[in-house]
């Protein structure tokens, strides 16, 4: 493995005399990258401070490149994992992603995409049950986007965002007025809960929601949010896969665990001023929203018979804008 400091000056294919802004220099100084020998893989470590995790600012991404892409700028998919990072382990620093991310790499590389797999939980000692402690992953994705968009190997106008479960909830934050939605060409939210969402504002982001018909995150919540976003005038599509659970499996059941699925019939909407309302218009505070929405009914069943189909649906969606 080859370690490169200030990676976007040393490892990334930038012009020999780049003109850098102060923001660029800040990005470079906070990033370190390792190229994995004999593999089209690089692992990047960068900093995104989060007050929930003092002194644990580092996050990781493992970037996978197609074998043959010389003289061609690559479309890039940034993927945000779910709460259970049960897929592949990174080549360096011990990062991990989920099963969606592992399979996404295989299928996306075949279509000519590069894929950056985030690990937003890196060294933060988070478990799937720590729902109230998860980082604000959209900020991490935006930071990685701002770093990699300076890399001449990527077409910065064709950077896509995908996420599963927790990651899907971060994707839907692109509807928030405070998000930098213009950074991404299109986005796919695979199995979001949609029980607590951002009030959508008019933007150019194109979004696909994919749901399992028998998910323990009742699809009625995402159906409501889909219609709310559509009424805003944003481009959004919704696909339901029959007879499968949260993991796109046929063997789904309800287990004992923590899930944000108690508000499906009257979802919580957060506004840009950080106030909350239920879908029926009732004002609610953050503490009450948490009490209503958190349950001990999680989903089980990971045979994943329809996971490949769901990933192909997501890639077909990105292909429309590639």
N, C-alpha and C positions, 0 to 999 in steps of 0.2 A: 504494500500500500504506500502511496506517495502522499505526504502531508504538504499542504500548501496554505500558507498564511496570506491574508489579504487576497482571497481566492479570486475575486472578480477582476483583479489586476493581473494575477499570475496564471490562473488556470482557465479562466473563461476567455472566449475568443473575442476580445474587444480590440478595436483598432489600436495600432501601435502608439498613437498619440491621442488618447481619449481626452475629451473635455469633460471634467467632472464637476458636479455641483457639490455644495457642502453636504447635501443630503446623501449623495452618492458616496462621498467619503465616509460618512457616518455608517452607511450600510456596510461598506467594505471593512471598516475597522472592527465591526462587531461580528464578522463571519469568518469561519474557518472551514476548509473543505478538504476532503481526502478522496483521491481517485483510487479506485480499487483495481489492482493489477489484473490484467487479462479479462476484465469484465467491463461492460458498458454501464458502469455504475459509479456515481459519486455520492458521498455523504457530506451534508453541510450542517454545521452547528452555528446557530445564530441566537441573538438575544431578543426576547420580548418580555419585558418586566410585567409582573402581575402581582398586585398587592396581596393576593391570597397566598402567594409563595415567595416571601421575602428571601433574597439571596439565592433563589433558584430560577434564574432568568433564562437559562439555556433551553432551547428546543432544537429538534433535529428534523431533517428531511433527507430521505434517500431518493436520489434521482436516477431513474432508469432511462437509457437511451436506446432507440432502435439500432440495429447493427449497421445499417447503411443509410447515411443521411448527409453525406458531404455535399456542399454547395446548395444546401436546402435548409431554409429556416424551419424549425420544428414547431408544430402546435404542441402545447403543454397542458397536461391535466394535473392540477394540484388536488390531492385527495386527503380529506380529513377523516380519520378513523372514528369508530364508535367507542363506547365505553369499555368494551372488552377487546383488547389488542391480541387477538387469537390467531393472527395470520403469520407473516414471516418476520424474522428478526433481521435487523439491519446488519450490514457488513462491518460496521464500526460503531463504537460508543454504546452499544446495547439497546438501541432504539427498536421499536416494534410498530407494526400496523395491524389492521384487522383482516379477516378473511376476504372481505370485499376488495381491499387494497391489493392483497396477494394475487387474486384472480384478475383484477383490473389490469395489473402490469402485463400479464400474459396476453390478454386480449387486445389491449391498447397498443402495445408494441407492434403487433401484427398489422395494425391499421396505420402505423407510421407516427403515432404520438410518442412524445416523451412523457414520463409520469413521475411526479414528485410526491412521495409518500411522507406525510407529516407524522411526527410523534410529538403531540402537544402535551403528553403526560410525562415526558422524559424527566426522571429523577424527582418526580413530584409525589411519589408514593400514593397514587390514586387507585382506588378499586372501583369496579362497576357500580357498587352501591353508594359511592360518594357523590351522588347527583348534585348536591348543593355546592360542591367544592370545585367543580370542573372549571378550567380556564375559559376565558372568552376567546374561543378558537378562531373567530372571524378576524381578530386582530393579528393572530399568528399567520393566517393565510394571506392577509393583505401585506404583511411584512415580507413574507417569502416572495410574493408576487413582485413587490417593489425591488427586491434584490435580483431575482432572475430575469426580470424584464430588461435589465441592463446587459444581459448576456446576449451577444450577437447570434448565438446558436438558436435562440428562440424567437418566434414571431410574437412580439408583445401584444399584437392586436388579436391573437388567438390563444389566449390563456384561459383555460376552463377550470371550473371548481366542482368537485364532487364530494359527497359526504354520506356516510351511513350512520343512522341512529343519532347519537350525539353529534356526529359530524354533519348529518342532514339538518339538524337544528341550527347549526352554524351557517350552513348554506342559506337557509331561509332568512337569516339576519341581513342578507343583501337587500332585502325589501325595506330595511330600516333607513330612515333619513340620514342617520349618522354614518352609515357604511359607505365605503368607496366602491360602489357597485360597478362603476365604469372600468375598474381594473380587470373585470372578467367578461369574456365574450358571452358565455352561457354557463348555466349551473344545473346540477342534478342533485336533488335531495332524495336519498333512498331511505325510506322508512323513518321519516321524522315523526315525532310525537304530536306536534302542533297544539299541545295543550297550553303552552305559553309562547306567544309569538309577538313579533314587532308589528305595530301598525304600518301598513305599507304606504309608501309614497311613490309618485310617478318616477320611473327610471327606465333605462334602456335594457336592463338585465333580462335575459331570457331564461326561464326556469322550468324544469320538469320535476314533478313530484311522483315518486313510485311507491306504491303501498301494497302490502300484503293484505288480502281481503279479510283474513282471520287474525290479524295482528292484535296483540294485547294493548297496543296503542290504537284505540278504536278509530277506524278510518273516517268516521263522521267529523272528527276534529279537523283533519286535513282537507276534507271536502268543503267545510265551511271556510277555511282559510284560503283555499284555492279560489273560491268564488269572490272572497273579499279582495284578493289581489287582482283578480280579473276585472272587477268593478273599478279598480283604480286605473285601469288602462294598460297595465303591464302585460307582457307576453308570458303566459304560463300555461303549461299542459299538465294533465293528471292521468296516470296509468295505474290501474288496479290489476293485480295478478290474482286470479281466483284460487281459493282453497289453500292458501299458504299463510304462514305466520310472519312474525317480525323478521325472521332469518330466512324467509323464502323457502321454508320447509313444510312438508306435509304432516310431520309428526308433532305439530305444535300443541302446547298445553300451558296452563297457568301455573306458575311456581311461586315460591316465596322469595321475594327480593324487593328492591326499591325501584319504583318507576314513576315517572311524571305523567300519569294517565288518569287522574281523578277528575279532570275538568273537561272531558271530551264533549259533553253536551252543552257546555257553556264556557268556552275557552277564555283564557286570560290574555288580554292584549296590552302590551306595553307601548306607551307613547314616547315621542322624542324627549319630552320634559321629565321622563322617568316616572310618570304616574301610570296607574293601572286601571283598567276597566274590564268587566266581563263582557262577553259578546252581547248580552242583553242590555248593556249600557250602565250597569251598576258599577259605581266606583269601588275600588278595593285596594288595600295596601299590600305591600310585598309579603309581609308576614302571613296575612290571611290567604294570599294566593298560594304560598308554599303549603300551608295547612290543607287547603282544598285539593291541590293537584298531586301531592306526593301520596302514593299508595304502597302497599306491600304485595302487589300483584304484578309480578314480572312474567316475562315470557320464557318458555323453554322449548327445546326441539331444534337441533342444528344439523339435520340431515341435508338441508340446503338443496333440495332437488331442483328448485327454480332460480337459484342464485345466478347461474350463468346466463339464464334468460334475462334476468333483471339487468345484469351488467351490459349485455348486448343491447338492450333497450336504451340504456344510458349512452352508450357509444354511438348508436344510430342517431340519437338526438344531437350529440356533439358534432357528428359528421355533417349535419345540415348547415353548420356554421363554421366548418373547418376551412 
